[in-house]
């Protein structure tokens, strides 16, 4: 039963997935606000794991001139986000491990509650590095308690606590700028992309 819920949180599908997507949109609000507090005036933003589109909805109200993009591996979440956002954001089906975006296309990449579901963390971080402009920002928000559950049920989970997140981003040649707690078990990391 636990693994079924973890799979659904990682790739929400069907009625259960849509329901869980709505729950995540509410439960992640504090992390969404913390992510936004790290953002200046972005021109082009990608959200990894868009879900129902709740984070992008907040972004389009705050950053009215920014071009917003979202990707998700779940067809049901892509449909939900497109329905919610309409033409406010460009939403597509896909994985962060391989995208069609041009090199240096984004000035900000954000993700909330997804890094522990990446199948190949090194490949995902390298792709983020490729599509981000030099000296721009990746902002990762995650819940360490939930990440621990995922890690215990999936040995592929590489980013499951503060030290593992820091280790993975540094191994990818990225630089941790700052981190802050935004809830009991929730944390946000601001990471700078350099070409080293």
N, C-alpha and C positions, 0 to 999 in steps of 0.2 A: 504494500500500500504506500509506504514512504517513498519508494523508488518511482512509483507512478506519479506522485505529486511533484517530485523533483524533476522528472521528465517533462511534466506539464509546465512547470515554472520555466524550464530551459527552452522549451518550444511549445507554447500553448496551442492546442488544437481542439477543434470541435466546440461544443457548448461548454464543456468543463473549462477548456482553455480560455474561451472568451470571458467566462465568469471570473477565472483567476486573473486574467489580464486587468479586469476592472478593479479587483481587490488590490493588485500591485500598484495600479495608478493612484489609489488612495494611500496605501501604506508607504509609498515612496515619496510622498509630497515633501517631507522634511529634507530628504536627500536632494530632491529636485531644486528646492530653494537654495540649499547649500551649493549645489553645482552652479546655479545662476549667480550666486554671490562672487564666484571666482571669475566670472566672465566680464570683460570690459564692453567694448562695442564691436562685436564680431561682424564680419562681412558675410562669411559663408560658414555654416555650422553643419556638422554631421552628427546625428545621434545614432549610436549603435544599439540595437534592441529597442526599437521605437515603441513596441507594444501597442497600446490603444491610442498613442499620440499625445498623452497628457503633458509630458515634458515639452514637446514642441509647441503645444497650445500655449503654455506659459511663456515660452520664448518669443512667440510671434506677438504677444501682447507687450512684452518688455523691449524687444529689439525689432521694431517695426520695419527697419530698412534691411535687415539681414536676410540672406537667402538661406532657407532651411531645408535640410535633407535628412531622411531617416531610412535606415535599413533594418530589416528583421528577417529571421530565418523561418518565421511562421506565416504561412499564407493567410491564416485567419486574423492574425494581428495586423498584417499589412492592409487587409480589407477594412478592419475596424479603424485603423489610423486614417486611411484615405476617406472613409465615411465621415469621421470626426473633423478632419482638417480641410477637406476639399482641396482648393488650390493654394492654401497657405504654405504648404510644404511639399517637396518632391519625395514621395515614399516609394521604396522599391523592395522587392524580395531579394535577399542575399545575405552572405556571410562576410564578416570583416576579414576573414582570412584571405579572400581574393575578391577585389572589387574592380569595376571598370572606370573608376575615377582617375583623372589625370594626376600626375605627380604634382605635389604642392597645391592641390585644388582647394583645400580648406585651411582656414586660420584657427578653427576650434573643432575638436572632436570630443564628444561627451558620451558617457555610458553610465547607466545606473543598474546595478544588480545583474550584470551580464558576464563579467570577466571570468567567473568561475565555470561558465558553460562553454567557453571557447575550446574547441577540440585541440587546436594547436596554438598555444599561447604565444610562442616565439614567432610563428608565422603571422598571427593577428597583429602583434605589436610591430613587426616589420612592415606590414601593410599600412598600419596607422602612420608610421614614420614616413612612408613613401607619399601618402596622400596629404600630409600636413606640410604647410610651409615651414621653412627653417625658422627656428626660434619661436614657434607658436605652441599652442597648448592642447594637451590631452587631459581631460578631467574625468577621473574614475571615482564613482561612488559605489560603496558596497556595504553589505551587512555581514559582519564577521561571524555572527552566530549562524546565519543561514549558509554562508560559504563553508563553514565547518561541516554542516550536514551534507552538503554536496560533495565535499572532499572525502568524507567517510564512505560515501556510496559510489564514488567515481574516482578511480586513481588517476585519471587524466586531468583532474582539476589541479591547476598549478598556482592559482591565485586565491588563497583561502584565508589568509591572515595578513596583518600589516607587514611582517617581515617578508612573506612570500611575494606580496605585491611589489614591494620595494626591490627585492632581488630580481624579479622578472623585468621590471622596467629598466633597471640599471644594466642588466644583461643585454637588453635591446639597444643600449647606447643612449638612453633617455636620462634626463636629470630631474629628480624629485625637487620641486621648488618649495612646497609646503603641504601640510596635511592638517586636517582638523576633524575632530569628532563632531557629529551633528545629531547625535542620539546615543542611547545607551550602547548599542552595538554597531552603530553606523558611522562610517568615516568617508571623507572625501580627500582625494589626492590630486594636487595640481602638478602636472609633469610637463617639462619643456622638451621640445623636440629639437635636437641639434644634429647637425650632419657629421659632427666629430671628425 
